[in-house]
């Protein structure tokens, strides 16, 4: 980890216990596990933002029109 920063995070007691147990079984630190989880969440956000960018030029369809079209086509 390049230039790690320290912070305080408060977990519910049962979550903290589960993290400690999982870290022990995996022979990892809680810090490593939390970093990996945060990275995964941020990567998912980046994928969502990329998908929004790709679809930015698509025509918008009002929800009510979409539902009416589904009903017209026998999908609802």
C-alpha positions as CSV (number, residue, x, y, z in Angstrom):
1,X,0.0,0.0,0.0
2,X,1.5,3.3,-1.0
3,X,1.4,6.0,1.7
4,X,-1.4,4.4,3.8
5,X,-3.7,6.8,5.8
6,X,-5.1,6.0,9.1
7,X,-8.8,6.4,10.0
8,X,-11.2,5.2,12.6
9,X,-14.2,3.2,11.5
10,X,-16.9,2.0,13.9
11,X,-18.5,-1.3,13.3
12,X,-21.5,-2.9,15.0
13,X,-20.2,-5.4,17.5
14,X,-21.5,-8.5,15.5
15,X,-20.0,-7.1,12.3
16,X,-16.6,-6.5,14.0
17,X,-16.6,-10.0,15.4
18,X,-17.4,-11.5,12.0
19,X,-14.6,-9.5,10.4
20,X,-12.1,-10.6,13.1
21,X,-13.1,-14.2,12.6
22,X,-13.0,-14.0,8.8
23,X,-9.6,-12.2,8.9
24,X,-8.2,-14.9,11.2
25,X,-9.4,-17.7,9.0
26,X,-8.1,-16.0,5.8
27,X,-4.8,-15.0,7.5
28,X,-5.4,-11.4,6.5
29,X,-5.9,-8.2,8.4
30,X,-9.2,-6.4,8.9
31,X,-7.6,-3.4,7.2
32,X,-6.8,-5.4,4.1
33,X,-10.3,-6.8,3.9
34,X,-11.9,-3.4,4.3
35,X,-9.6,-1.9,1.7
36,X,-10.6,-4.7,-0.8
37,X,-14.3,-4.2,0.0
38,X,-14.1,-0.4,-0.5
39,X,-12.1,-0.9,-3.8
40,X,-14.7,-3.3,-5.0
41,X,-17.5,-0.9,-4.2
42,X,-15.7,2.0,-6.0
43,X,-15.0,-0.2,-9.0
44,X,-18.7,-1.0,-9.2
45,X,-19.5,2.7,-9.0
46,X,-17.0,3.3,-11.8
47,X,-18.7,0.6,-14.0
48,X,-22.1,2.2,-13.3
49,X,-20.9,5.7,-14.3
50,X,-19.4,4.2,-17.5
51,X,-22.7,2.6,-18.3
52,X,-24.5,5.9,-17.8
53,X,-22.0,7.6,-20.1
54,X,-22.5,5.0,-22.8
55,X,-26.3,5.4,-22.6
56,X,-26.3,9.2,-22.3
57,X,-27.3,9.7,-25.9
58,X,-30.2,7.3,-25.8
59,X,-33.7,8.6,-26.2
60,X,-35.5,9.0,-22.9
61,X,-38.8,7.2,-22.5
62,X,-41.3,8.4,-19.8
63,X,-42.1,5.6,-17.4
64,X,-45.8,5.8,-18.0
65,X,-45.3,5.4,-21.8
66,X,-43.0,2.5,-21.2
67,X,-45.6,0.7,-19.0
68,X,-48.4,1.5,-21.5
69,X,-46.3,0.0,-24.3
70,X,-45.6,-3.2,-22.2
71,X,-49.4,-3.5,-21.6
72,X,-50.2,-2.9,-25.3
73,X,-47.7,-5.7,-26.3
74,X,-49.2,-8.1,-23.8
75,X,-46.1,-8.1,-21.5
76,X,-48.1,-7.0,-18.5
